[in-house]
């Protein structure tokens, strides 16, 4: 199943975060860079840098909220884990909305 452009931008931003945190090497993102540049060429009037920045920022915030949960730092603070989980949920709604916006821009561009 092929992913939508919105999903691609989401995954690309996560890859950029992972490269920045040295979780993966910069070679692993090269296929994503290539596809991103193809999108920029194909849909020149879409503000890709601004959209990518927004999705990157949202995913970076989510990463910050999820990290203490994943690392088990909140085992004695159940309430804080719940608060962070709610914040992740709220930002995931923004993330999904950005995907819909991006998909709408691409669809409108093709009309």
N, C-alpha and C positions, 0 to 999 in steps of 0.2 A: 504494500500500500504506500503510495506516494504521500509525503507530508505537504501540508499547505505552506504557503510562503510565511504566514504568521508563525507557524510551528518551527519553520526553519530559523527564522530570526530569533526566536526564543532559544532554541538549541545552540545557535551560534553565540548568543550572548553568554550562555552558561559555559560554553567552551572557552570564551575569552576570560571569564572569571577564573576558570580552572587553570588556564595558562598563567594568569596573573598571580595566582596563589601557588604556583609551581606544583600543582597536582598532576598536570600532564605537560609534556614538552610542546614547544611551539610547532614542531613538525606535525603533530596530530591535528592541528587546526588548519593546516594548509588546504585540504580539500574544501573546507568550509569557506576559507578566504576566497578561493576560486569561484565557488558558487555565488557568494555574496557579490563579488565583482561582476559576475554575469547578470545578476539581478539589477545592479546599478546601471549597467549598460542597456539592458532590455527596457527598464522602466525609469528612464532618465528624469522624469518630472516628479518622481516620488522622493520626498526628503529622507533618504535612507539613513544618513548619519544621525539625524535627530531621532528617528524612530528607534534605531539600534541603541542609542544612548539611553532613551527612556526605558526600553526593555532591559538593558544591562543594569540600570540603576534599580529597577524593581527587583530583578533577580538577585542583585547584590544585597539588597535589604533582606529579602527572604533568606538568603544564605546566612546572613548575620543572626537572624532569629532562630534558624534551624540548627546552627552549629552547636550551641550549648546542649540542645536536646540530643543530637546525635552523639556527642562526646560524653554523654552521661553526667554532665555537670549539674543537672537539676534533680538528681534522684531524691534529695531531701526536701526539695522545694516544689511540691506538687502544684501549688497555686501558680507559681511563676511559669511552670511548664505549660499550664493551661492558658495563661495570658499570651505566651509566645505562640502557642498553637493557633489561637484566635487571630493574632496579628498576621501569621503566615497565611491563614485563610483569607483575610482581607486583601492582602497583597496578591494572592493568587487570583482573586477576582480581577484586580487591575491588570495582571499579566494576561489573563484570558481576554480581557477587553482590548488590550493592545493587539493581540493576535487577530481579533475580529476587525479592528480598524485597519490593520495592515492588509488583511485579506480583502476588505472592502475597497481599499485604494487600488490594489492590483486588479480586482474585478472591474472597477470603474475605468481604469486605464485601458482595459482590453475592449471596452464597449465602443 
